């Protein structure tokens, strides 16, 4: 399908398909966050730790990184759809993975740092920044593909 997408130059005709890809990735990440929430709760009960002190803190640790990672997912998907050569998207993904390891030393505006900031004083700020910036990136990506000509 990937070769057909680039060979036929149907980017404009499949812009809905791009949105669907983004939503599928977000759904998979949301399911992963749900499984993390449930698994952490059940493993805690299974090992005899009892009830968690705060379900809201368990929710924060499970779901806030999901919201903060939206701009990273939008950027990665945009690059993967933009370039026919998948090595560019793969290289960007590997660079993101390396940068995330050292994200604590990066400035606050560095989007790859946001998922790891749930343990600071204001995690809601970075969660909301992730949602807003991710929405902006998705909108810019949709505008970019809408302006491409179908040959």
URVEN-V397339 format. One record per residue. N is the residue number from 0. RES is the residue in one letter. PHI is phi in radians with two decimals (999 if undefined). PSI is psi in whole degrees, 0 to 359 (999 if undefined). OMEGA is omega in whole degrees, -180 to 180 (none if undefined). Layout:
N,RES,PHI,PSI,OMEGA + N,RES,PHI,PSI,OMEGA
This chain:
0,X,999,325,-177 + 1,X,-1.08,315,179 + 2,X,-1.15,321,179 + 3,X,-1.10,322,-180 + 4,X,-1.05,314,-177 + 5,X,-1.44,328,-179 + 6,X,-1.26,324,-178 + 7,X,-1.53,352,-179 + 8,X,0.91,53,-179 + 9,X,-1.86,33,-178 + 10,X,-1.01,317,-177 + 11,X,-1.19,321,-178 + 12,X,-1.23,337,-177 + 13,X,-1.95,27,179 + 14,X,-1.13,331,175 + 15,X,-1.18,325,177 + 16,X,-1.09,323,178 + 17,X,-1.12,318,178 + 18,X,-1.12,320,179 + 19,X,-1.10,320,178 + 20,X,-1.07,316,180 + 21,X,-1.10,317,-180 + 22,X,-1.17,325,177 + 23,X,-1.12,316,179 + 24,X,-1.10,317,178 + 25,X,-1.13,322,177 + 26,X,-1.12,319,178 + 27,X,-1.13,320,178 + 28,X,-1.17,323,178 + 29,X,-1.15,318,177 + 30,X,-1.09,320,177 + 31,X,-1.08,320,178 + 32,X,-1.15,320,177 + 33,X,-1.10,316,178 + 34,X,-1.12,323,176 + 35,X,-1.11,316,179 + 36,X,-1.07,309,-178 + 37,X,-1.17,316,-180 + 38,X,-1.11,319,179 + 39,X,-1.10,319,179 + 40,X,-1.13,312,-177 + 41,X,-1.21,321,178 + 42,X,-1.15,322,176 + 43,X,-1.08,318,177 + 44,X,-1.21,321,-178 + 45,X,-1.13,325,179 + 46,X,-1.53,4,175 + 47,X,1.41,23,177 + 48,X,-1.38,350,-180 + 49,X,1.37,195,179 + 50,X,-1.22,142,177 + 51,X,-1.15,151,180 + 52,X,-1.05,322,-176 + 53,X,-2.58,119,176 + 54,X,-1.14,328,-180 + 55,X,-1.13,325,178 + 56,X,-1.24,324,175 + 57,X,-1.14,320,176 + 58,X,-1.10,317,179 + 59,X,-1.04,315,-179 + 60,X,-1.22,336,-177 + 61,X,-1.61,320,-170 + 62,X,-1.87,336,-180 + 63,X,-1.11,321,175 + 64,X,-1.09,329,176 + 65,X,-1.05,313,-179 + 66,X,-1.24,326,-178 + 67,X,-1.30,340,-176 + 68,X,-1.58,358,-178 + 69,X,-0.99,315,179 + 70,X,-1.13,328,178 + 71,X,-1.16,317,179 + 72,X,-1.13,318,-180 + 73,X,-1.11,319,179 + 74,X,-1.14,315,-179 + 75,X,-1.12,317,180 + 76,X,-1.19,322,179 + 77,X,-1.06,314,180 + 78,X,-1.16,321,-179 + 79,X,-1.14,326,180 + 80,X,-1.46,328,-176 + 81,X,-1.18,316,-174 + 82,X,-1.81,135,177 + 83,X,-1.21,324,180 + 84,X,-1.33,112,-176 + 85,X,-1.27,350,179 + 86,X,-1.16,331,178 + 87,X,-1.18,315,179 + 88,X,-1.16,320,178 + 89,X,-1.14,318,178 + 90,X,-1.09,318,178 + 91,X,-1.10,319,178 + 92,X,-1.11,320,178 + 93,X,-1.18,318,177 + 94,X,-1.08,320,177 + 95,X,-1.05,316,180 + 96,X,-1.07,321,178 + 97,X,-1.23,318,-179 + 98,X,-1.12,326,-179 + 99,X,-1.10,326,179 + 100,X,-1.09,328,-178 + 101,X,-1.95,24,-175 + 102,X,-1.19,337,-180 + 103,X,-1.10,335,-180 + 104,X,-1.60,357,-177 + 105,X,-1.48,160,176 + 106,X,-1.19,161,-173 + 107,X,-1.13,337,-178 + 108,X,-1.41,354,180 + 109,X,-1.30,111,-170 + 110,X,-1.12,336,-180 + 111,X,-1.30,349,179 + 112,X,-1.47,334,-170 + 113,X,-1.02,319,179 + 114,X,-1.08,334,-179 + 115,X,-1.55,2,-175 + 116,X,-1.65,21,-180 + 117,X,-1.30,346,-177 + 118,X,-1.71,11,179 + 119,X,-1.71,187,-174 + 120,X,-1.19,324,-174 + 121,X,-2.19,71,-178 + 122,X,-1.18,333,180 + 123,X,-1.09,327,180 + 124,X,-1.06,314,-177 + 125,X,-1.31,331,174 + 126,X,-1.14,314,-180 + 127,X,-1.20,322,176 + 128,X,-1.08,322,178 + 129,X,-1.11,318,179 + 130,X,-1.16,315,-178 + 131,X,-1.16,311,-179 + 132,X,-1.16,323,176 + 133,X,-1.09,320,177 + 134,X,-1.13,318,178 + 135,X,-1.11,316,179 + 136,X,-1.08,319,178 + 137,X,-1.12,319,179 + 138,X,-1.13,317,178 + 139,X,-1.13,320,177 + 140,X,-1.12,319,178 + 141,X,-1.13,319,176 + 142,X,-1.10,319,-180 + 143,X,-1.07,314,-178 + 144,X,-1.33,335,178 + 145,X,-1.22,327,-179 + 146,X,-1.42,347,178 + 147,X,-1.18,139,179 + 148,X,-1.46,141,173 + 149,X,-1.59,122,-176 + 150,X,-1.68,999,none
